Amino acid sequence: MKPLNSNNANNLPLDTAVKQKIALQFLPLDKELLIKRIVQGGHSGEFLRDAFISAYRTNINFRHSLGETIRLDAEAIQLFHAILSIRLIPGWTDTELYELEQDIIRLGASA
């Protein structure tokens, strides 16, 4: 794989980068940790819940300012970055993402 650099990154669509086998680093989502953080609640829990639902349901807007990331701790930032690439991680299926979304929605209903 070729590393991504300024020579080959300028306006390169993601699907092209994948086809050209350019090394993109995506963090895998730790779903147990995500659930734990959502259950803990607070700003981070709400932010991560809303981020996941918006990332999974492409027709649901993310209702936070990205500036709010300043209020997240390192673990929550890593989870947020992983959420942003949930559809790009090899091995995840739509069924798994849907089930996780439904768990997250149920947790939000009980909060």
Phi and psi in degrees as GROMACS dihedral restraints (atoms count N, CA, C in turn):
[ dihedral_restraints ]
;  ai    aj    ak    al  type     phi  dphi    fc
    3     4     5     6     1   -84.7    20    10
    4     5     6     7     1   138.4    20    10
    6     7     8     9     1   -72.2    20    10
    7     8     9    10     1   151.4    20    10
    9    10    11    12     1   -80.2    20    10
   10    11    12    13     1   126.0    20    10
   12    13    14    15     1  -141.2    20    10
   13    14    15    16     1   178.0    20    10
   15    16    17    18     1   -63.8    20    10
   16    17    18    19     1   -24.4    20    10
   18    19    20    21     1   -72.4    20    10
   19    20    21    22     1   -34.7    20    10
   21    22    23    24     1  -112.0    20    10
   22    23    24    25     1     4.9    20    10
   24    25    26    27     1  -100.3    20    10
   25    26    27    28     1   -14.6    20    10
   27    28    29    30     1   -63.6    20    10
   28    29    30    31     1   107.8    20    10
   30    31    32    33     1    58.7    20    10
   31    32    33    34     1    32.7    20    10
   33    34    35    36     1   -85.4    20    10
   34    35    36    37     1   116.4    20    10
   36    37    38    39     1   -62.8    20    10
   37    38    39    40     1   148.4    20    10
   39    40    41    42     1   -58.2    20    10
   40    41    42    43     1   -44.5    20    10
   42    43    44    45     1   -62.8    20    10
   43    44    45    46     1   -32.9    20    10
   45    46    47    48     1   -68.8    20    10
   46    47    48    49     1   -42.9    20    10
   48    49    50    51     1   -60.2    20    10
   49    50    51    52     1   -41.8    20    10
   51    52    53    54     1   -65.0    20    10
   52    53    54    55     1   -45.0    20    10
   54    55    56    57     1   -62.8    20    10
   55    56    57    58     1   -35.9    20    10
   57    58    59    60     1   -82.9    20    10
   58    59    60    61     1     0.9    20    10
   60    61    62    63     1    57.3    20    10
   61    62    63    64     1    42.0    20    10
   63    64    65    66     1   -80.2    20    10
   64    65    66    67     1   132.3    20    10
   66    67    68    69     1   -67.9    20    10
   67    68    69    70     1   110.4    20    10
   69    70    71    72     1  -112.2    20    10
   70    71    72    73     1   135.0    20    10
   72    73    74    75     1   -98.2    20    10
   73    74    75    76     1   113.1    20    10
   75    76    77    78     1  -116.0    20    10
   76    77    78    79     1   135.5    20    10
   78    79    80    81     1   -82.4    20    10
   79    80    81    82     1   130.7    20    10
   81    82    83    84     1   -70.7    20    10
   82    83    84    85     1   146.4    20    10
   84    85    86    87     1   -84.4    20    10
   85    86    87    88     1   125.7    20    10
   87    88    89    90     1   -89.9    20    10
   88    89    90    91     1    96.3    20    10
   90    91    92    93     1   -66.8    20    10
   91    92    93    94     1   -32.4    20    10
   93    94    95    96     1   -65.8    20    10
   94    95    96    97     1   -41.6    20    10
   96    97    98    99     1   -66.8    20    10
   97    98    99   100     1   -39.1    20    10
   99   100   101   102     1   -60.6    20    10
  100   101   102   103     1   -47.3    20    10
  102   103   104   105     1   -60.4    20    10
  103   104   105   106     1   -44.5    20    10
  105   106   107   108     1   -57.6    20    10
  106   107   108   109     1   -45.9    20    10
  108   109   110   111     1   -68.3    20    10
  109   110   111   112     1   -35.8    20    10
  111   112   113   114     1   -66.7    20    10
  112   113   114   115     1   -42.4    20    10
  114   115   116   117     1   -62.8    20    10
  115   116   117   118     1   -37.2    20    10
  117   118   119   120     1   -62.1    20    10
  118   119   120   121     1   -24.7    20    10
  120   121   122   123     1    75.6    20    10
  121   122   123   124     1  -150.9    20    10
  123   124   125   126     1    71.1    20    10
  124   125   126   127     1  -172.3    20    10
  126   127   128   129     1   -59.6    20    10
  127   128   129   130     1   -45.3    20    10
  129   130   131   132     1   -61.7    20    10
  130   131   132   133     1   -44.0    20    10
  132   133   134   135     1   -61.2    20    10
  133   134   135   136     1   -44.7    20    10
  135   136   137   138     1   -66.2    20    10
  136   137   138   139     1   -43.6    20    10
  138   139   140   141     1   -60.6    20    10
  139   140   141   142     1   -47.7    20    10
  141   142   143   144     1   -67.4    20    10
  142   143   144   145     1   -39.1    20    10
  144   145   146   147     1   -59.6    20    10
  145   146   147   148     1   -50.8    20    10
  147   148   149   150     1   -65.2    20    10
  148   149   150   151     1   -36.6    20    10
  150   151   152   153     1   -63.7    20    10
  151   152   153   154     1   -44.8    20    10
  153   154   155   156     1   -64.4    20    10
  154   155   156   157     1   -46.3    20    10
  156   157   158   159     1   -62.0    20    10
  157   158   159   160     1   -41.6    20    10
  159   160   161   162     1   -67.3    20    10
  160   161   162   163     1   -37.5    20    10
  162   163   164   165     1   -69.3    20    10
  163   164   165   166     1   -35.7    20    10
  165   166   167   168     1   -78.6    20    10
  166   167   168   169     1   -46.7    20    10
  168   169   170   171     1   -95.6    20    10
  169   170   171   172     1    96.1    20    10
  171   172   173   174     1   -64.0    20    10
  172   173   174   175     1   -11.1    20    10
  174   175   176   177     1   -98.0    20    10
  175   176   177   178     1     5.9    20    10
  177   178   179   180     1  -109.2    20    10
  178   179   180   181     1   119.4    20    10
  180   181   182   183     1   -71.9    20    10
  181   182   183   184     1   147.1    20    10
  183   184   185   186     1   -79.9    20    10
  184   185   186   187     1   121.2    20    10
  186   187   188   189     1   -97.2    20    10
  187   188   189   190     1    28.3    20    10
  189   190   191   192     1  -124.5    20    10
  190   191   192   193     1   158.1    20    10
  192   193   194   195     1   -81.5    20    10
  193   194   195   196     1   139.2    20    10
  195   196   197   198     1   -65.5    20    10
  196   197   198   199     1   -18.6    20    10
  198   199   200   201     1   -62.4    20    10
  199   200   201   202     1   -21.5    20    10
  201   202   203   204     1   -67.0    20    10
  202   203   204   205     1   -13.1    20    10
  204   205   206   207     1   -60.7    20    10
  205   206   207   208     1   -22.1    20    10
  207   208   209   210     1   -62.3    20    10
  208   209   210   211     1   -23.0    20    10
  210   211   212   213     1   -88.5    20    10
  211   212   213   214     1    -3.9    20    10
  213   214   215   216     1   -89.4    20    10
  214   215   216   217     1   146.7    20    10
  216   217   218   219     1   -82.0    20    10
  217   218   219   220     1   175.7    20    10
  219   220   221   222     1   -59.1    20    10
  220   221   222   223     1   -40.7    20    10
  222   223   224   225     1   -63.9    20    10
  223   224   225   226     1   -43.8    20    10
  225   226   227   228     1   -66.7    20    10
  226   227   228   229     1   -36.8    20    10
  228   229   230   231     1   -62.1    20    10
  229   230   231   232     1   -43.5    20    10
  231   232   233   234     1   -63.3    20    10
  232   233   234   235     1   -41.5    20    10
  234   235   236   237     1   -62.6    20    10
  235   236   237   238     1   -42.9    20    10
  237   238   239   240     1   -60.1    20    10
  238   239   240   241     1   -45.5    20    10
  240   241   242   243     1   -61.5    20    10
  241   242   243   244     1   -39.7    20    10
  243   244   245   246     1   -66.1    20    10
  244   245   246   247     1   -39.0    20    10
  246   247   248   249     1   -60.1    20    10
  247   248   249   250     1   -39.6    20    10
  249   250   251   252     1   -60.9    20    10
  250   251   252   253     1   -22.7    20    10
  252   253   254   255     1  -118.1    20    10
  253   254   255   256     1    25.7    20    10
  255   256   257   258     1   -58.5    20    10
  256   257   258   259     1   -31.8    20    10
  258   259   260   261     1   -85.6    20    10
  259   260   261   262     1    -3.1    20    10
  261   262   263   264     1  -105.6    20    10
  262   263   264   265     1    -6.0    20    10
  264   265   266   267     1   -84.6    20    10
  265   266   267   268     1   123.7    20    10
  267   268   269   270     1   -59.7    20    10
  268   269   270   271     1   141.7    20    10
  270   271   272   273     1    97.5    20    10
  271   272   273   274     1   -22.4    20    10
  273   274   275   276     1   -77.8    20    10
  274   275   276   277     1   140.9    20    10
  276   277   278   279     1  -113.9    20    10
  277   278   279   280     1   160.5    20    10
  279   280   281   282     1   -62.5    20    10
  280   281   282   283     1   -33.4    20    10
  282   283   284   285     1   -61.4    20    10
  283   284   285   286     1   -45.3    20    10
  285   286   287   288     1   -63.7    20    10
  286   287   288   289     1   -43.1    20    10
  288   289   290   291     1   -64.5    20    10
  289   290   291   292     1   -40.3    20    10
  291   292   293   294     1   -63.6    20    10
  292   293   294   295     1   -45.8    20    10
  294   295   296   297     1   -61.8    20    10
  295   296   297   298     1   -40.8    20    10
  297   298   299   300     1   -64.6    20    10
  298   299   300   301     1   -42.6    20    10
  300   301   302   303     1   -59.4    20    10
  301   302   303   304     1   -43.9    20    10
  303   304   305   306     1   -64.6    20    10
  304   305   306   307     1   -39.6    20    10
  306   307   308   309     1   -60.2    20    10
  307   308   309   310     1   -43.7    20    10
  309   310   311   312     1   -64.9    20    10
  310   311   312   313     1   -41.3    20    10
  312   313   314   315     1   -63.1    20    10
  313   314   315   316     1   -43.6    20    10
  315   316   317   318     1   -61.8    20    10
  316   317   318   319     1   -40.0    20    10
  318   319   320   321     1   -63.6    20    10
  319   320   321   322     1   -38.5    20    10
  321   322   323   324     1   -67.5    20    10
  322   323   324   325     1   -32.7    20    10
  324   325   326   327     1   -70.9    20    10
  325   326   327   328     1   -28.6    20    10
  327   328   329   330     1   -89.9    20    10
  328   329   330   331     1    -7.5    20    10
